[in-house]
Amino acid sequence: SLTEKETEGLIESQVVPLPSLQERMEKARLDATSGGPESPGRVQDTHFLGSHQWDYCLKMAKIGGVYDESME
């Protein structure tokens, strides 16, 4: 089994840092003013999806395997 230090090192090596707040806010602003999220770009701040929020939630439900037609 892995020791605590080995585990910490493994976890640290797998962490991907977030883009800066400024970069994420700019991406969110572009998403909010361009008719929805970039495709196939990654949605960075779902609070700015506006009317596209529910479609995004449905997509996540489908990916997560919990989608049900009653969600439409």
C-alpha positions in Angstrom: 0.0 0.0 0.0 1.1 3.6 -0.5 2.5 5.6 2.3 0.9 9.0 3.1 3.7 10.9 1.4 3.5 8.7 -1.7 -0.2 9.3 -1.8 0.2 13.1 -1.4 2.8 13.1 -4.2 0.6 11.1 -6.5 -2.3 13.5 -5.9 -0.2 16.6 -6.3 1.1 15.3 -9.6 -2.5 14.8 -10.9 -3.9 18.2 -10.0 -4.4 20.5 -13.0 -4.4 24.2 -11.9 -7.4 26.3 -12.8 -7.0 29.2 -15.2 -6.7 32.6 -13.5 -10.0 34.2 -12.3 -9.6 36.9 -14.9 -9.3 34.3 -17.6 -12.3 32.4 -16.4 -14.4 35.6 -16.1 -13.5 36.6 -19.6 -14.5 33.2 -20.9 -17.8 33.4 -19.0 -18.4 36.9 -20.4 -17.8 35.6 -23.9 -20.2 32.6 -23.3 -22.9 34.9 -21.9 -22.8 37.3 -24.8 -22.2 34.9 -27.7 -25.5 32.9 -27.6 -24.3 30.2 -25.3 -21.2 28.2 -24.4 -18.5 27.6 -26.9 -18.6 24.3 -28.5 -16.6 22.1 -28.1 -15.0 24.4 -25.5 -15.2 23.7 -21.8 -17.9 25.6 -19.8 -15.9 27.4 -17.1 -18.5 29.3 -15.1 -22.0 27.9 -15.5 -23.5 30.9 -13.6 -23.2 32.8 -16.9 -25.0 30.4 -19.2 -28.3 32.2 -19.0 -31.0 30.4 -20.9 -28.5 27.7 -21.8 -28.2 26.5 -18.2 -30.9 23.9 -18.4 -29.5 22.3 -21.6 -26.1 22.2 -19.9 -27.7 20.4 -16.9 -29.4 17.9 -19.1 -26.1 17.2 -20.9 -24.4 16.6 -17.5 -27.3 14.3 -16.5 -26.9 12.3 -19.7 -23.1 12.0 -19.2 -23.7 11.0 -15.5 -26.2 8.4 -16.5 -29.1 9.9 -14.5 -31.1 11.5 -17.4 -34.8 10.8 -17.5 -37.2 12.1 -20.2 -39.3 13.7 -17.4 -36.4 16.2 -17.1 -37.3 17.8 -20.4 
